[in-house]
Amino acid sequence: MAGVEGQVALVTGAGRGIGRVTAELMAARGARVMAVSRSENELQTLGLDYVVADLAKPEDCARAVKETQDRLGPVTILVCNHGIGSAHERVFWEQNPAVWRESMGINLDGPFFLSQLVVKDMINLGYGRMVFTSSTAGQVAEYAGSAYNSSKHGLLGLMRSVAQDAARHGVTSNAVLPGWVRTTMSETSAETEAKERGITTKQVWEERAALSPAGRVVTPREVAEVIAFLASEEASGLNGEAITVALGSLS
């Protein structure tokens, strides 16, 4: 299996959680990985090439891509995994417009800018893989999460647009939709929910685990494995797909 060996992969949100495991996994399988995050402290411990960037800003997206090209070569794999969660959101009629704009900037605008920037390399090479991390909330909206829900729904629209436009050039575009995964972002949401409901964080995670027929939540590694497959040569037949990774749960 050729997998991702020898490919240049730009992985965002690589400082922690799913993105970090994905970056490590793809590097272990022979990809030349550029890890991108806003936190240099987290990136420094990865042992991989990295760029510190705020991917809500077009200029930072351009810098991340340019540094990848200069240091590693043309980008053939883009994993858009960075994002902001919904723990700080309110019901939509009380939603702060600044929260809406921030979520759209990070969760949707950044992937759009990055996709535009790297697709030129892919078209020139006649090969490319794009993988976007959406969420089960990208298909079934969660309560009091209008900005997050909308951005993750929009990300699927972007993914499918790329899939239509770039397919004739040997480029595929797909998404993973994780359910509950034990990451820093979801821990924050669990703590917020526990405080609002007057229960413990442990109880929140027990409830989340119970949503799945398997009785547990997904691990970052399980999501990373699906991302790595979609980024591989062997996934050439998959394009425009949104793959749920939630152990049979819808959330």
C-alpha positions as CSV (number, residue, x, y, z in Angstrom):
1,M,0.0,0.0,0.0
2,A,1.3,3.4,-1.0
3,G,-0.8,5.2,1.6
4,V,0.6,8.7,2.3
5,E,4.3,7.9,2.0
6,G,6.3,10.6,0.3
7,Q,3.4,13.1,0.2
8,V,3.5,16.6,1.7
9,A,0.8,17.0,4.2
10,L,-0.4,20.2,5.8
11,V,-2.3,19.4,9.0
12,T,-4.1,22.1,10.9
13,G,-5.2,22.1,14.5
14,A,-2.2,19.8,15.0
15,G,-1.2,21.0,18.5
16,R,-3.7,18.8,20.3
17,G,-6.5,16.3,20.0
18,I,-7.4,14.7,16.6
19,G,-5.1,17.0,14.7
20,R,-2.1,16.1,16.7
21,V,-2.7,12.3,16.5
22,T,-3.3,12.7,12.7
23,A,0.0,14.6,12.2
24,E,1.9,11.9,14.2
25,L,0.2,9.1,12.4
26,M,0.8,10.4,8.9
27,A,4.4,11.2,9.7
28,A,4.9,7.7,11.0
29,R,3.6,6.4,7.7
30,G,6.0,8.4,5.6
31,A,4.4,11.7,4.9
32,R,6.3,14.9,5.2
33,V,4.1,16.8,7.6
34,M,3.7,20.5,8.4
35,A,1.8,20.9,11.6
36,V,-0.1,24.2,12.1
37,S,-1.7,25.6,15.2
38,R,-2.0,28.8,17.2
39,S,-0.1,27.4,20.1
40,E,3.7,27.1,19.7
41,N,4.1,25.4,23.0
42,E,2.1,22.4,21.8
43,L,3.7,22.3,18.4
44,Q,7.2,22.3,19.8
45,T,6.6,19.0,21.5
46,L,5.5,17.2,18.3
47,G,8.9,16.8,16.8
48,L,7.7,17.8,13.3
49,D,8.0,20.9,11.1
50,Y,5.5,23.4,12.2
51,V,4.0,26.9,11.6
52,V,2.3,29.0,14.2
53,A,-0.7,30.7,12.6
54,D,-4.2,32.0,13.2
55,L,-6.1,30.4,10.3
56,A,-9.0,32.8,10.6
57,K,-6.7,35.3,8.9
58,P,-6.1,35.0,5.1
59,E,-2.5,36.3,5.5
60,D,-1.7,33.5,8.1
61,C,-3.2,30.9,5.8
62,A,-1.0,32.2,3.0
63,R,2.0,32.1,5.2
64,A,1.4,28.6,6.4
65,V,1.0,27.3,2.8
66,K,4.1,29.3,1.6
67,E,6.3,28.0,4.5
68,T,5.1,24.4,3.7
69,Q,6.0,24.8,0.0
70,D,9.4,26.3,0.8
71,R,10.4,23.8,3.4
72,L,8.8,20.6,2.3
73,G,7.5,21.0,-1.3
74,P,4.2,21.3,-3.1
75,V,1.2,20.4,-0.8
76,T,-0.5,17.2,-1.9
77,I,-2.5,16.5,1.3
78,L,-4.5,19.1,3.2
79,V,-6.1,18.1,6.5
80,C,-8.3,21.0,7.7
81,N,-8.9,20.0,11.3
82,H,-8.6,23.2,13.3
83,G,-11.8,24.7,14.8
84,I,-13.5,26.4,17.7
85,G,-16.2,24.7,19.7
86,S,-19.6,25.8,21.0
87,A,-19.2,25.8,24.8
88,H,-19.4,29.6,24.9
89,E,-22.5,29.9,22.7
90,R,-26.1,30.8,23.6
91,V,-29.5,30.1,22.1
92,F,-29.5,31.7,18.7
93,W,-31.7,34.7,19.7
94,E,-29.2,35.6,22.4
95,Q,-26.1,34.8,20.2
96,N,-23.4,37.4,20.3
97,P,-22.6,38.4,16.6
98,A,-18.9,38.5,17.6
99,V,-19.2,34.8,18.5
100,W,-20.9,34.1,15.1
101,R,-18.1,35.9,13.2
102,E,-15.3,34.2,15.2
103,S,-16.8,30.7,14.5
104,M,-17.3,31.4,10.8
105,G,-13.8,32.8,10.5
106,I,-12.0,29.9,12.1
107,N,-14.3,27.0,11.1
108,L,-15.2,27.9,7.6
109,D,-13.2,30.9,6.2
110,G,-9.9,29.3,7.1
111,P,-10.6,26.1,5.3
112,F,-11.8,28.1,2.3
113,F,-8.6,30.1,2.1
114,L,-6.3,27.1,2.6
115,S,-8.2,25.0,0.0
116,Q,-7.8,27.7,-2.6
117,L,-4.1,28.1,-1.8
118,V,-3.1,24.5,-2.0
119,V,-5.4,23.3,-4.8
120,K,-3.1,25.0,-7.4
121,D,-0.2,22.6,-6.4
122,M,-2.6,19.7,-6.6
123,I,-3.9,20.6,-10.0
124,N,-0.4,21.1,-11.4
125,L,0.6,17.7,-10.1
126,G,-2.6,15.9,-11.1
127,Y,-3.0,14.6,-7.6
128,G,-4.3,15.8,-4.3
129,R,-6.3,14.8,-1.2
130,M,-8.3,17.2,1.0
131,V,-9.9,16.1,4.2
132,F,-12.1,18.3,6.4
133,T,-13.0,17.7,10.0
134,S,-16.7,18.6,10.4
135,S,-18.8,17.2,13.2
136,T,-22.0,15.2,13.7
137,A,-23.3,18.8,14.4
138,G,-22.7,19.4,10.7
139,Q,-25.7,17.2,9.9
140,V,-27.8,17.2,13.1
141,A,-27.7,20.6,14.9
142,E,-26.9,20.7,18.6
143,Y,-28.8,22.9,21.1
144,A,-27.5,26.4,21.6
145,G,-24.8,26.2,19.0
146,S,-26.0,28.2,16.0
147,A,-22.5,29.4,15.0
148,Y,-20.8,26.1,15.4
149,N,-23.7,24.2,13.7
150,S,-23.8,26.6,10.8
151,S,-20.0,26.6,10.3
152,K,-19.8,22.8,10.4
153,H,-22.8,22.5,8.0
154,G,-21.0,25.1,5.7
155,L,-17.8,23.1,5.9
156,L,-19.6,20.2,4.2
157,G,-20.8,22.5,1.5
158,L,-17.2,23.6,0.9
159,M,-16.0,20.1,0.9
160,R,-18.6,19.0,-1.7
161,S,-17.8,22.1,-3.9
162,V,-14.1,21.2,-3.9
163,A,-15.1,17.6,-4.7
164,Q,-17.1,18.8,-7.8
165,D,-14.6,21.4,-9.1
166,A,-11.3,19.6,-8.6
167,A,-12.1,16.0,-9.3
168,R,-11.1,16.1,-13.0
169,H,-7.6,17.1,-11.8
170,G,-7.1,14.0,-9.7
171,V,-8.0,15.8,-6.5
172,T,-10.5,14.2,-4.0
173,S,-12.3,16.1,-1.2
174,N,-14.0,14.4,1.8
175,A,-14.9,15.0,5.4
176,V,-15.0,13.2,8.7
177,L,-17.8,13.9,11.2
178,P,-16.7,12.9,14.6
179,G,-19.2,12.4,17.4
180,W,-18.1,12.9,21.0
181,V,-14.3,12.6,21.3
182,R,-12.3,13.1,24.5
183,T,-10.3,16.2,23.5
184,T,-9.6,19.6,25.2
185,M,-12.4,21.2,23.3
186,S,-15.0,18.6,24.3
187,E,-13.7,18.7,27.9
188,T,-14.5,22.4,28.0
189,S,-18.0,21.8,26.7
190,A,-18.5,19.0,29.3
191,E,-17.4,21.3,32.1
192,T,-19.7,24.1,30.9
193,E,-22.7,21.7,30.6
194,A,-22.0,20.2,34.0
195,K,-22.0,23.6,35.6
196,E,-25.2,24.6,33.9
197,R,-27.0,21.4,34.9
198,G,-25.6,21.1,38.4
199,I,-24.0,17.7,37.7
200,T,-20.5,16.4,37.5
201,T,-18.3,16.4,34.4
202,K,-18.0,12.6,34.9
203,Q,-21.8,12.3,34.6
204,V,-21.8,14.4,31.4
205,W,-19.3,12.0,29.8
206,E,-21.2,9.0,31.0
207,E,-24.3,10.4,29.2
208,R,-22.3,11.1,26.1
209,A,-21.0,7.5,26.1
210,A,-24.5,6.2,26.5
211,L,-25.5,7.8,23.2
212,S,-23.5,5.2,21.4
213,P,-24.5,1.5,21.1
214,A,-20.9,0.8,22.0
215,G,-21.3,2.6,25.3
216,R,-18.2,4.7,24.9
217,V,-17.0,7.8,23.0
218,V,-14.6,7.7,20.0
219,T,-10.9,8.1,20.6
220,P,-8.8,10.7,18.7
221,R,-6.8,7.8,17.1
222,E,-10.0,6.3,15.7
223,V,-10.8,9.6,13.9
224,A,-7.2,10.0,12.8
225,E,-7.2,6.6,11.2
226,V,-10.1,7.5,9.0
227,I,-8.5,10.9,8.1
228,A,-5.3,9.1,7.2
229,F,-7.2,6.7,4.9
230,L,-9.1,9.4,3.1
231,A,-5.7,11.2,2.6
232,S,-4.2,8.1,1.1
233,E,-3.8,7.0,-2.5
234,E,-6.0,4.0,-1.8
235,A,-9.0,6.3,-1.2
236,S,-9.1,7.4,-4.8
237,G,-12.7,6.2,-5.2
238,L,-14.0,8.4,-2.4
239,N,-15.0,12.0,-3.3
240,G,-17.5,14.3,-1.8
241,E,-18.2,11.9,1.1
242,A,-19.1,12.8,4.7
243,I,-18.1,9.9,6.9
244,T,-19.5,9.8,10.4
245,V,-17.1,8.5,13.1
246,A,-19.3,8.1,16.1
247,L,-19.7,4.4,16.9
248,G,-23.3,4.4,15.6
249,S,-24.4,7.5,17.5
250,L,-25.7,10.6,15.8
251,S,-23.9,13.0,18.2
